Amino acid sequence: MWIDTHCHLDAGEFDADRDEVAASARAAGVARIVIPGVARFNFERVRALAHSLDGGAYALGIHPLFTPQAEDADLDALRMEIEASLDDLRFVGIGEIGLDYFVVGLDDARQQFFFNEQLRLAREFDLPAICHVRKSQDQVLKGLRRHQVHRGIAHAFNGSFQQAQAFIDHGMHLGFGGNLTFERAKQIRRLATQLPLDAIVVETDAPDISPAWLYRERNTPDQVPRIGAILAELRNLDPEALALGTTANAHAALPRLALLSA
């Protein structure tokens, strides 16, 4: 059993064949797909989609790339959606939230405002956070420490070993996906090899971050087992053992996942 801990299955790239993509993932052994929210407009969409899938789960949050369009009132809407979802076992956390210092032109103060307010919600409702950490590892970790959020996933991690260890020491798990399948991605491959196995979860970020064999093509959640096989090879592990380990890690990072029936 594999878990895709980060998949934007609601994205427009899947409008033509979403059901087929989900069925293919299930057939490949991907038993869980976590669909994170990105803005107020898709909260209901990710919830409904998660409920329509065998093994579907969702998170709710405002992505840093959507902060330019976000309004303060969206945080009130997010709070209401969280409160309404607390009894829903498919709701697993706050996300995708975080900071992005790769994309040019984003207002740092606005990003920080939404990130910190959502961390307050994660702390208040004792929920894990699924964090976007592109070129922002230190700043995201600072926020997690400030708000005492000690559980969740640093998605698509690509920092230093020291930064990785700091996230792990804080209680976070690190997401690895298609990037590690490229031989030239030496830093990510070193991290994926050297970090404690119990700190790692597997993800696709589909339709983005495609593995090497789908370079410049659409990524899909059925790629998780093949990505996992590359990770297992790097770590000299049996892929089945890696699947079991990363599934347990996903349950630790997002505990409500473990409550879903198989």
N, C-alpha and C positions, 0 to 999 in steps of 0.2 A: 504494500500500500504506500502510495506517495501522496504528498500534499503540496499543491501549488499555493504558497502562502501570499502570493501577490499577482493578481491577474485582472486586468481591466476588460473583462469580458463584455461589459456594457458599451464599449467603444464602437464607434461607427464602422470601423473596419470589419466588425463581425455581423453587421446587419443582414448580410445576404445569406449567411450559413451558420448562425450562432448555435442552433440546436445540434447541427452536425459536428461542430467543433467541440461542444460539451460532451457529446456522445463518444467522440473519438478519444477524448481525454479519459473518460470513464473506462473505455475498452482497453486503454493502455495501462490501466492500473492507478490512475490518479483519482483517489477516492474523495478528496476534498479540494475545492477551489475557493479561495478567499478573494472576494471582489471589494476593493476599497472604494469609498466615495471620494469625490474630488471637489465638489461644490454643492451648494444648496439644490441646484436644478436636478442633480442626479441621485439625491438621497432615496427617493421612493423607487427609482429605477433599479438601483443596486439591490435594494431590499427585495423587490418583486422578482428580480432575476435570480437571486440566491434561493428564494423559495421555489422557483420553478425547476431547479436542478437537483438531481441526486447528489448529496454531499456539498451543496452550495452553502456558502457563508458570506457575511459581509461586514464591513466596517463603515463608519460614517466620519467624514472629516472634510476640511477645506484645504486643498492642495496649495502649496506656495505659489505655483504658477497661475492659480486662479484668484489670488488675492487682489490683483488690480481691479477685477470686476466685483469682488465681494463687498458687501455692505455690513456695517456693524450688526444690523438686525439679523444677518445670517447666523450669527452666533446664538441668538435667542432661538432661532428655528432649529439649530443643531441641538441645543439643550432639550427642546421639546421632543425632537426625534429620538434622542438618547433615552429620555424618560419613557417614551412610548415603546422602546425596543428592549428594555431591560429584562422582560420576561420571554423574549424571543431568543431561543438557544442558538439560532443562526447568526445573531449579532455578536461579534467577537471583540470589538474594540473601537478605538478612535483612530481614524486614518483615512486617507493618507494625509499626514500633516508634516510640517518641517520647514526647512529653509533651503533655498537654492541660490548659490552664488556663481553658477555657471552661466545662466541665462542673463544676458545684458539688459539693463533697463528696469529691473524689478526694484520697487521701493523697499529698502531694507527695513525701515521703521514699520511699514505696513505688514511685511512678512513677519517680523518679530511680534507685532501685536497679535496677529491671528494665531501664530504658533503658541505664544504664551497663554492666551485665553483658552485654547484647546487643551493645553497641558493642565490647566486648572480644572477643566471638565474631567479629564482622565483621572486626575487625583481625587476629585470630589466623588466620582462614581466608581472609583477603584477599578479602572479599566486599563488594559494595555494600550500602548501607542505604537502605531505603524508609521515609521518616520522616514521621510525623504531627506537624504543627507548629502546631496550632490555639492561637492566643494564646501561643505558646511559642517563637517564632522564635529569639530571642537565647539562650535556655537550650538549645535543641536544637543550635544552632551551637556553643555552648560545649562541649557533650559531644562533638561530632564533632571539634573541635579537640583536646580533651584526649586522645582515643583515636586520633587521627590516621587517621580514616576520611575519605578524600578522594573517595569516589565514591558515587553514588546519586541519589536523588530526594527533594526536599522536596515532599511531596504536597499538593495543593490549596493552593498558596502564596497567602497573603493578607497579606503584610507590607509594609513600606515599601520604597522603591527602594533605600535604603541597606542594609537587611537583605538584600534580594535580591542586591545586588552582593556582599555579604559571603559569601553561600552560593556564588555563582558563583566568586568568587576562591578559595574553598576547594576547588573542583572538583565541586560538586554541580550537578545540574540541577533545574529547577523545573517542577512539574506544574500544568497549567491545564486546566480542564474547563468544565462547564456554567455556572459562575458568570459567566464572561466574556460569556455570551450576553445578560445582562441590561443594558440601557442604563443603569440606575441604579448598576451596579457600576463606578463611575468609576475607583476606585483600581486594581482588578484589570485593567480594560481599558487603563489607562495603562501598567501594568507589562507586559502582554502585547504592547503596541505598542512600548514603548521599550527593553525589555531585548534583549540580543543574541539573534538567532534561534537560535544554536547552544546556548543555555542552556535552551531550552524543550522540554518533552515534553507530549503530549496524553493526557488520561485522562478517565474518566467518574466513578469512584467509585461506579458502579452497585451497588445500586439507589438510592443517594443522590445529592445534588447534581445534580438534574435541570436540563436547560437550560430556557430561558424557555418554549419551546413545549410542555414537559411539566411545567409548574409544578404542584407538589403531586401529581404522578404518579410512577410508578416509572421510574427511569432505566435505560437498557439500553446495552450496548456498541455497538450499531449506530448510536448517535448520534454517534460520534467523527467521521465525515466531515462531518457538518453543523456540529458544533462547530468543527472545523478550518476549514470554509469561513468561519465568522464571524471566526475569528482571521486567516485570510488576508485577508479584507476589511479588517479593522482595520489590517493591516500593508501593505496595497496589494500583495499577492502573489497569484500564481496558486495555487489550492488544490493542484494537483498538485505544485508546487514546495514548498509547505509540507509536504505529505505526505512527500516525499522528505527534506526537512530534518529534520522531527521524528522520522522513522524512524531516520535516522543518529544523531540525538541520543539516542534510546532505546537504541540499540546501544552508544553511548559510556557512557551511565549504567549500563546493565546488560549488560556485554559478552557474557555467555553467550547472550543473545537472538540475537546475530548468528550463533551457531553452529548454530541451528536451521535445518533445511531449509525452503525456501519452501513 
